[in-house]
Amino acid sequence: MNTILMSRKAGSFVRLFTTLWLLLIAAVCHAQLRLPGLFSDHMVIQQNATVPIWGWSRPTQDMVIKVSWDTVTVRTKSDNATFWKTAIKSPSTAGPHEITIIAGGEKRVIADVLAGEVWLCSGQSNMEWSMAAAGDGKTMIDQVNDQQIRLFLVPNLAADTRQIRGEGSWVVCDKNTVGSVSAVGYFFGKALYENLKTPVGLITSAWGGTPAESWVPSELVETDAALKESAAKQKDDRPWCPSRPGVTFNAMINPLIPYRLAGAIWYQGESNTAAPATYKHLMETLIMDWRREFQSDISFYFVQIAPYKGYGDVEKGTLIREQQVKMQSIPNTGMVVISDLVDNIADIHPQFKKPVGERLANLALTKTYHKTGLVSESPQYASMKVEKSRVRLSFERVGDGLMSKGTPTDFSIAGADHRFYPATAKIDGNTVIVSAKEVKEPIAVRYAWANSALGNLFGKSGLPVSSFRTDDWPIEVK
């Protein structure tokens, strides 16, 4: 009797398990509506814009998109490979809003959507450097409660082919979520929010050690002789990151395309010191391609790499900084100089990220959002004039004028023999006069021309002047 009862119970259990398993399989087979990771609760969409939205469903299925801020219903249809894409008009009001997507019998509601300003934060370790690691970030994490700032962290991924769906989800910025995100990105977003009073979405896609080539589609490098030659100097044996062309673009940028952005901030260059001569060309290739891919002339603001003594005897880091100065000729870009923020020239990672993020924000506020009353760009060398045995250097963007912290230092001067001697320098209005007793007929001047040189020439606003040289004499990089 007990055996029969146990057999019946076992049979009932098997039938129940089988039924549940079949229901689960049916549910999985039925669930065909899929969205990129970017389209999740708490997301920020670029305000008052035409915003692409896309995903996957069943083949040739009718799609319906409804938004809570408008009565318009958007309709589209997936193709025979299940992909669908359309666009919605975003509101000018912050929200929160909802987006409802219907595919056949399936419905997905994206809740707590804010309309605001969306920025991509990318580059290598100094951009990836988290709030929990930053000297001025870890001390304030417990105070963070920025409900109008939303964060999307792209995990470190690499691929030899373009990935499409992507990983990650939006979170509200508070003490529980901010610790792992870019400190430069957070301080940038915080300053934007405080000035614009509109929600800010920050997408962090950065990986320490990666060269710029990895963030560019590989075919753009492989079909450009100069870029291909420079990329060959990158060694792909680093245990902490890949360096092959295109691999981080494929896995960490392509899944974001064509999400509507206001712009991008970039902190990278340290890993390109093996071939500095092509860096400006490489970055122009990156910027123009990203604008094409994101279908918008996005603003692109970047950080000049910091002085660091670990590059060796050749001025590799200084040459990258020179290339970054030249990058400012690319339309709708801007650069911040941070030589004054270096706390240790033996550390490639300056510990304090708050002023870096705030300087980037000031660039965005003045150049993208047209705010007045902010000084956002450092004075920059413009021209030289030989006056007998001395040289007068002129600068642009000087604002209220130049100043130095103590006697101006780190200037050197050379004559026709190309031999540089330490020079004395004196500020004269918006110019600097440079001379050295060893050089009677000067033809070239250099300032802070060493990998670890900090310099002490500033605008009166407090922003430092970048290292520069007036010559273009070849410097061999081995």
Secondary structure as GFF3:
##gff-version 3
##sequence-region A 1 478
A	DSSP	alpha_helix	2	30	.	.	.	ID=ss1
A	DSSP	beta_strand	44	46	.	.	.	ID=ss2
A	DSSP	beta_strand	50	56	.	.	.	ID=ss3
A	DSSP	beta_strand	62	67	.	.	.	ID=ss4
A	DSSP	beta_strand	73	77	.	.	.	ID=ss5
A	DSSP	beta_strand	83	89	.	.	.	ID=ss6
A	DSSP	beta_strand	97	103	.	.	.	ID=ss7
A	DSSP	beta_strand	106	123	.	.	.	ID=ss8
A	DSSP	alpha_helix	125	128	.	.	.	ID=ss9
A	DSSP	three_ten_helix	141	143	.	.	.	ID=ss10
A	DSSP	beta_strand	145	153	.	.	.	ID=ss11
A	DSSP	beta_strand	170	174	.	.	.	ID=ss12
A	DSSP	three_ten_helix	178	180	.	.	.	ID=ss13
A	DSSP	alpha_helix	183	196	.	.	.	ID=ss14
A	DSSP	beta_strand	200	206	.	.	.	ID=ss15
A	DSSP	three_ten_helix	212	215	.	.	.	ID=ss16
A	DSSP	alpha_helix	218	222	.	.	.	ID=ss17
A	DSSP	alpha_helix	225	231	.	.	.	ID=ss18
A	DSSP	alpha_helix	247	248	.	.	.	ID=ss19
A	DSSP	pi_helix	249	253	.	.	.	ID=ss20
A	DSSP	three_ten_helix	254	256	.	.	.	ID=ss21
A	DSSP	beta_strand	263	267	.	.	.	ID=ss22
A	DSSP	three_ten_helix	270	272	.	.	.	ID=ss23
A	DSSP	three_ten_helix	276	278	.	.	.	ID=ss24
A	DSSP	alpha_helix	279	293	.	.	.	ID=ss25
A	DSSP	beta_strand	299	303	.	.	.	ID=ss26
A	DSSP	three_ten_helix	309	311	.	.	.	ID=ss27
A	DSSP	alpha_helix	316	327	.	.	.	ID=ss28
A	DSSP	beta_strand	333	336	.	.	.	ID=ss29
A	DSSP	three_ten_helix	339	341	.	.	.	ID=ss30
A	DSSP	alpha_helix	354	367	.	.	.	ID=ss31
A	DSSP	beta_strand	380	387	.	.	.	ID=ss32
A	DSSP	beta_strand	390	396	.	.	.	ID=ss33
A	DSSP	beta_strand	402	404	.	.	.	ID=ss34
A	DSSP	beta_strand	411	414	.	.	.	ID=ss35
A	DSSP	beta_strand	420	422	.	.	.	ID=ss36
A	DSSP	beta_strand	424	428	.	.	.	ID=ss37
A	DSSP	beta_strand	431	435	.	.	.	ID=ss38
A	DSSP	beta_strand	444	447	.	.	.	ID=ss39
A	DSSP	beta_strand	457	459	.	.	.	ID=ss40
A	DSSP	beta_strand	468	469	.	.	.	ID=ss41
###
